[in-house]
């Protein structure tokens, strides 16, 4: 990633969602960017992998613009049974 971009996004917090699938893998997604997901055998591995995927996503100008305008005041995750 370019140094100017790294400086611009430093300390930016992004939401991620982690779910354990039926095969025991941890699937992690960053909903700020489309198609930004990966998996790992452990949560730590999944977190390392999602950082790499986010960096790849940020190589695209559209995602850089999305990140610049992303400033939520509050985040919350809920689940419901259906």
Secondary structure, DSSP 8 states (H G I E B T S, - for coil): --HHHHHHHTT-----EEEE-TTS-EEEE-TTSTT-EEEESSHHHHHHHHHHHHHHHTTSHHHHHHHHH---S---------
